[in-house]
Amino acid sequence: MKTFNDIWQLLSPKVEYANRKKACYELWISLTENQQDTIFDAISEKLAKGKFVDYNPLFAIKNHYRQRSQTLSFNDYYTRYGTTEERDGWKMTNPTGNCVIYVKS
């Protein structure tokens, strides 16, 4: 599990973006643990490869959330794959405690 401090430190925003910290925190805590881990891993991977990550930490998180937040309902997943086994990067999750969905990371 990645904390807000982990993502803030990873992004290490310049002083001019310090005023974005509260908005970033609110966005971060609104995400599921799986979404947080996926976003953190994607940003870490990009940075390690020297690829561009938005300097504005709020945009960096939002951009990776949009890119990584593909979901399928249980029924749609089963219709597509004919199984409930995880495939092609899809992971089963139960974010609300009463509705299984699949999230592609």
PASEBA-1860 file (N, C-alpha, C; in nm, 3 decimals):
! residues 105
1> MKTFNDIW> 0.084/-0.119/0.000/0.000/0.000/0.000/0.088/0.124/0.000 ~ 0.060/0.213/-0.091/0.136/0.338/-0.100/0.058/0.450/-0.032 ~ 0.126/0.524/0.050/0.062/0.635/0.121/0.072/0.762/0.038 ~ 0.001/0.863/0.082/0.011/0.991/0.013/0.154/1.045/0.020 ~ 0.218/1.027/0.134/0.356/1.073/0.146/0.448/1.005/0.046 ~ 0.420/0.878/0.016/0.500/0.805/-0.083/0.487/0.868/-0.221 ~ 0.365/0.897/-0.262/0.345/0.955/-0.397/0.397/1.099/-0.402 ~ 0.379/1.173/-0.295/0.427/1.311/-0.291/0.580/1.314/-0.301
9> QLLSPKVE> 0.644/1.224/-0.230/0.791/1.216/-0.234/0.837/1.169/-0.373 ~ 0.767/1.073/-0.432/0.803/1.025/-0.565/0.795/1.137/-0.668 ~ 0.688/1.215/-0.661/0.671/1.324/-0.757/0.764/1.441/-0.727 ~ 0.805/1.452/-0.601/0.891/1.561/-0.553/0.869/1.692/-0.628 ~ 0.747/1.748/-0.610/0.713/1.869/-0.684/0.798/1.990/-0.644 ~ 0.815/2.077/-0.739/0.888/2.201/-0.713/0.806/2.288/-0.619 ~ 0.871/2.381/-0.555/0.808/2.469/-0.457/0.684/2.538/-0.514 ~ 0.688/2.572/-0.641/0.575/2.642/-0.702/0.447/2.559/-0.705
17> YANRKKAC> 0.457/2.427/-0.683/0.339/2.341/-0.682/0.298/2.300/-0.541 ~ 0.358/2.357/-0.440/0.325/2.323/-0.302/0.178/2.349/-0.270 ~ 0.119/2.446/-0.339/-0.022/2.478/-0.315/-0.116/2.370/-0.370 ~ -0.064/2.271/-0.437/-0.144/2.161/-0.490/-0.152/2.041/-0.394 ~ -0.080/2.051/-0.285/-0.070/1.935/-0.194/-0.205/1.891/-0.140 ~ -0.288/1.984/-0.097/-0.418/1.948/-0.040/-0.506/1.883/-0.146 ~ -0.510/1.939/-0.267/-0.591/1.882/-0.374/-0.540/1.742/-0.412 ~ -0.409/1.725/-0.413/-0.351/1.594/-0.442/-0.389/1.493/-0.334
25> YELWISLT> -0.381/1.537/-0.210/-0.416/1.449/-0.099/-0.562/1.404/-0.109 ~ -0.651/1.497/-0.136/-0.793/1.464/-0.146/-0.820/1.367/-0.261 ~ -0.752/1.389/-0.375/-0.767/1.295/-0.486/-0.712/1.159/-0.448 ~ -0.593/1.156/-0.388/-0.527/1.030/-0.353/-0.613/0.946/-0.259 ~ -0.669/1.006/-0.156/-0.747/0.928/-0.060/-0.883/0.885/-0.116 ~ -0.926/0.948/-0.227/-1.052/0.907/-0.289/-1.035/0.782/-0.375 ~ -0.911/0.743/-0.402/-0.882/0.627/-0.487/-0.877/0.500/-0.403 ~ -0.904/0.388/-0.467/-0.889/0.261/-0.397/-0.741/0.231/-0.381
33> ENQQDTIF> -0.710/0.139/-0.292/-0.571/0.100/-0.270/-0.510/0.045/-0.400 ~ -0.587/-0.031/-0.474/-0.540/-0.086/-0.601/-0.508/0.026/-0.701 ~ -0.596/0.126/-0.708/-0.571/0.240/-0.798/-0.446/0.316/-0.756 ~ -0.430/0.336/-0.626/-0.312/0.405/-0.576/-0.184/0.331/-0.613 ~ -0.184/0.200/-0.591/-0.067/0.120/-0.623/-0.037/0.123/-0.773 ~ -0.140/0.115/-0.854/-0.123/0.116/-0.999/-0.065/0.249/-1.046 ~ -0.117/0.358/-0.993/-0.068/0.491/-1.031/0.076/0.509/-0.984 ~ 0.104/0.471/-0.861/0.239/0.483/-0.807/0.338/0.404/-0.892
41> DAISEKLA> 0.302/0.281/-0.924/0.391/0.195/-1.004/0.413/0.251/-1.144 ~ 0.307/0.302/-1.205/0.320/0.359/-1.341/0.410/0.481/-1.341 ~ 0.394/0.569/-1.243/0.478/0.689/-1.235/0.621/0.650/-1.204 ~ 0.640/0.555/-1.112/0.776/0.508/-1.078/0.846/0.454/-1.201 ~ 0.774/0.374/-1.277/0.832/0.313/-1.397/0.871/0.420/-1.500 ~ 0.783/0.516/-1.521/0.814/0.624/-1.615/0.937/0.702/-1.571 ~ 0.942/0.738/-1.445/1.056/0.814/-1.394/1.185/0.735/-1.405 ~ 1.179/0.605/-1.376/1.298/0.521/-1.385/1.350/0.511/-1.528
49> KGKFVDYN> 1.259/0.520/-1.624/1.298/0.512/-1.765/1.329/0.649/-1.824 ~ 1.321/0.753/-1.741/1.351/0.888/-1.787/1.241/0.949/-1.872 ~ 1.120/0.895/-1.863/1.007/0.946/-1.939/0.942/1.062/-1.865 ~ 0.869/1.144/-1.940/0.807/1.263/-1.884/0.689/1.229/-1.794 ~ 0.688/1.291/-1.678/0.574/1.290/-1.587/0.545/1.437/-1.558 ~ 0.419/1.475/-1.567/0.381/1.616/-1.550/0.443/1.674/-1.424 ~ 0.494/1.795/-1.435/0.557/1.862/-1.320/0.454/1.898/-1.213 ~ 0.331/1.924/-1.256/0.224/1.954/-1.162/0.177/1.820/-1.103
57> PLFAIKNH> 0.197/1.797/-0.974/0.164/1.667/-0.915/0.016/1.629/-0.929 ~ -0.073/1.727/-0.925/-0.215/1.698/-0.941/-0.242/1.642/-1.080 ~ -0.184/1.704/-1.182/-0.202/1.656/-1.319/-0.135/1.521/-1.337 ~ -0.022/1.500/-1.275/0.048/1.372/-1.286/-0.041/1.258/-1.235 ~ -0.103/1.279/-1.121/-0.190/1.176/-1.064/-0.314/1.158/-1.151 ~ -0.378/1.269/-1.189/-0.500/1.262/-1.270/-0.473/1.194/-1.404 ~ -0.364/1.229/-1.468/-0.333/1.170/-1.599/-0.313/1.020/-1.589 ~ -0.247/0.975/-1.487/-0.224/0.831/-1.472/-0.350/0.760/-1.424
65> YRQRSQTL> -0.433/0.828/-1.351/-0.560/0.769/-1.310/-0.647/0.744/-1.432 ~ -0.655/0.841/-1.520/-0.735/0.825/-1.642/-0.680/0.714/-1.730 ~ -0.549/0.708/-1.742/-0.488/0.607/-1.827/-0.503/0.467/-1.771 ~ -0.510/0.454/-1.643/-0.505/0.323/-1.580/-0.638/0.276/-1.523 ~ -0.745/0.349/-1.544/-0.868/0.315/-1.474/-0.972/0.245/-1.562 ~ -0.928/0.149/-1.641/-1.022/0.071/-1.721/-1.089/-0.031/-1.630 ~ -1.220/-0.041/-1.639/-1.291/-0.138/-1.557/-1.392/-0.214/-1.642 ~ -1.424/-0.334/-1.599/-1.530/-0.415/-1.657/-1.612/-0.473/-1.542
73> SFNDYYTR> -1.742/-0.480/-1.563/-1.824/-0.547/-1.464/-1.794/-0.696/-1.468 ~ -1.836/-0.766/-1.365/-1.815/-0.911/-1.359/-1.876/-0.977/-1.483 ~ -2.000/-0.939/-1.517/-2.069/-0.999/-1.632/-1.999/-0.967/-1.764 ~ -1.957/-0.841/-1.781/-1.888/-0.803/-1.905/-1.756/-0.878/-1.919 ~ -1.685/-0.895/-1.808/-1.559/-0.967/-1.811/-1.582/-1.113/-1.851 ~ -1.682/-1.174/-1.790/-1.711/-1.314/-1.821/-1.755/-1.330/-1.966 ~ -1.833/-1.237/-2.016/-1.876/-1.241/-2.156/-1.755/-1.231/-2.250 ~ -1.662/-1.144/-2.216/-1.545/-1.123/-2.301/-1.450/-1.243/-2.299
81> YGTTEERD> -1.423/-1.296/-2.181/-1.320/-1.400/-2.166/-1.374/-1.541/-2.143 ~ -1.500/-1.553/-2.108/-1.557/-1.686/-2.083/-1.503/-1.752/-1.958 ~ -1.447/-1.673/-1.868/-1.390/-1.724/-1.744/-1.385/-1.610/-1.642 ~ -1.366/-1.648/-1.515/-1.347/-1.546/-1.412/-1.199/-1.533/-1.375 ~ -1.113/-1.615/-1.438/-0.970/-1.607/-1.411/-0.913/-1.478/-1.468 ~ -0.817/-1.421/-1.396/-0.756/-1.294/-1.438/-0.669/-1.318/-1.562 ~ -0.686/-1.232/-1.663/-0.612/-1.243/-1.788/-0.580/-1.105/-1.844 ~ -0.480/-1.100/-1.930/-0.446/-0.979/-2.006/-0.431/-0.854/-1.919
89> GWKMTNPT> -0.381/-0.870/-1.799/-0.360/-0.754/-1.712/-0.481/-0.714/-1.630 ~ -0.592/-0.783/-1.644/-0.712/-0.753/-1.566/-0.702/-0.820/-1.429 ~ -0.742/-0.748/-1.325/-0.740/-0.799/-1.188/-0.879/-0.787/-1.127 ~ -0.919/-0.891/-1.058/-1.049/-0.889/-0.990/-1.036/-0.806/-0.863 ~ -1.135/-0.723/-0.838/-1.137/-0.643/-0.716/-1.281/-0.629/-0.668 ~ -1.296/-0.589/-0.546/-1.428/-0.571/-0.486/-1.426/-0.441/-0.406 ~ -1.421/-0.326/-0.475/-1.400/-0.198/-0.406/-1.510/-0.156/-0.310 ~ -1.633/-0.196/-0.337/-1.743/-0.154/-0.250/-1.781/-0.260/-0.149
97> GNCVIYVK> -1.724/-0.379/-0.162/-1.758/-0.487/-0.071/-1.880/-0.565/-0.112 ~ -1.947/-0.522/-0.219/-2.065/-0.598/-0.262/-2.076/-0.611/-0.414 ~ -1.973/-0.570/-0.488/-1.981/-0.574/-0.633/-1.842/-0.601/-0.691 ~ -1.822/-0.721/-0.744/-1.693/-0.756/-0.803/-1.680/-0.689/-0.939 ~ -1.565/-0.627/-0.964/-1.534/-0.571/-1.094/-1.392/-0.613/-1.131 ~ -1.357/-0.592/-1.254/-1.221/-0.618/-1.300/-1.159/-0.486/-1.341 ~ -1.035/-0.465/-1.300/-0.962/-0.341/-1.328/-0.837/-0.378/-1.406 ~ -0.813/-0.307/-1.515/-0.692/-0.333/-1.593/-0.587/-0.233/-1.555
105> S> -0.471/-0.287/-1.521/-0.360/-0.200/-1.481/-0.251/-0.201/-1.584
END
